[in-house]
Amino acid sequence: MAELDDIIHQPLRLKIMAALNALPAATGLEFSRLKKLTGATDGNLGAHIETLAKAGYVQVDKAFVGKKPQTMVTATAAGRGAFARHVATLQEIIAGKQS
Amino acid sequence: MIDSREASAALADIDDIVQRVKQSQLYELASLAAVWWGMLVFAGNLVTWLWPIHAAYTWVAVDVVGVGGLVALRVFNPPHHPHGAAHSIRILLVFVLFFAFGYLCTNVVGHFGPRQLGAFWPLYFMLFYTLAGLWFGHAFVAIGLGISALTLIGFFYIGEAFPLWMAFVNGGGLILGGLWMRRI
């Protein structure tokens, strides 16, 4: 029986992973765009991205574009796999295979 | 463990964010296309106002360069679905049909003068923009209706300076609309 992934299950982290998984592999989202998409504050989003990064679910790349710092967040292969399993578990719960 | 109601809510959140990401990506591409066409249309109208004798060649050049730019945009931002090539061909066909139907209306069925042409093409283009917006996002509808309304105001109330009006309304409108899309 599949288990829900505790790291992904938190609502904001679920949104972050859903947004990153909607992109093709190896394509990331800039922090500011992720913030706009999820409606999170800077601090909150940063803390949850860090949790996901520690779990190996996302990769964070910091760079300078011109003089502006840019933080790019990308889902890793492990993160995509974990997200797919998490979604499958949610679907199983709805289908009544788990409770 | 959560119940099925909570699981449904989580899946709905996922669907919602996926739609937002797709729309954001679409707006980003559409924004580049709008700014590109906006600059060309601005230049085309300015040339039409300053040197009306060169207007016909200018607009052919604007259309060719405009479509070329869109093709380049597509090449550098390839679609990520399995039927990408077929999709690109369909988009190219849309442009061919768009220009063919416009030409049929303005030169075969009717014989439009410069002023009528200056109003018809933006209105025709914005009709598609507005229709696309019904499926792809409210920004297209707002830009389409806004530019159409200003085009009609210019057509009925602006005299000799109509091409200059259209440079700012159509060209400037597309540039501003494109930049606005990036901020949504």
HADDOCK unambig.tbl for C-alpha pairs under 7 A between the chains (distance, minus, plus):
assign (segid A and resid 15 and name CA) (segid B and resid 14 and name CA) 6.30 0.50 0.50
assign (segid A and resid 15 and name CA) (segid B and resid 17 and name CA) 6.42 0.50 0.50
assign (segid A and resid 18 and name CA) (segid B and resid 14 and name CA) 5.55 0.50 0.50
assign (segid A and resid 18 and name CA) (segid B and resid 17 and name CA) 6.54 0.50 0.50
assign (segid A and resid 18 and name CA) (segid B and resid 18 and name CA) 6.39 0.50 0.50
assign (segid A and resid 19 and name CA) (segid B and resid 17 and name CA) 5.89 0.50 0.50
assign (segid A and resid 19 and name CA) (segid B and resid 18 and name CA) 5.74 0.50 0.50
assign (segid A and resid 19 and name CA) (segid B and resid 21 and name CA) 6.16 0.50 0.50
assign (segid A and resid 22 and name CA) (segid B and resid 18 and name CA) 5.67 0.50 0.50
assign (segid A and resid 22 and name CA) (segid B and resid 21 and name CA) 6.91 0.50 0.50
assign (segid A and resid 37 and name CA) (segid B and resid 20 and name CA) 6.72 0.50 0.50
assign (segid A and resid 90 and name CA) (segid B and resid 7 and name CA) 5.22 0.50 0.50
assign (segid A and resid 93 and name CA) (segid B and resid 3 and name CA) 6.91 0.50 0.50
assign (segid A and resid 93 and name CA) (segid B and resid 4 and name CA) 5.48 0.50 0.50
assign (segid A and resid 93 and name CA) (segid B and resid 7 and name CA) 6.66 0.50 0.50
assign (segid A and resid 94 and name CA) (segid B and resid 4 and name CA) 4.60 0.50 0.50
assign (segid A and resid 94 and name CA) (segid B and resid 7 and name CA) 6.40 0.50 0.50
assign (segid A and resid 94 and name CA) (segid B and resid 8 and name CA) 6.67 0.50 0.50
assign (segid A and resid 99 and name CA) (segid B and resid 1 and name CA) 6.82 0.50 0.50
assign (segid A and resid 99 and name CA) (segid B and resid 2 and name CA) 6.91 0.50 0.50
assign (segid A and resid 99 and name CA) (segid B and resid 3 and name CA) 5.92 0.50 0.50
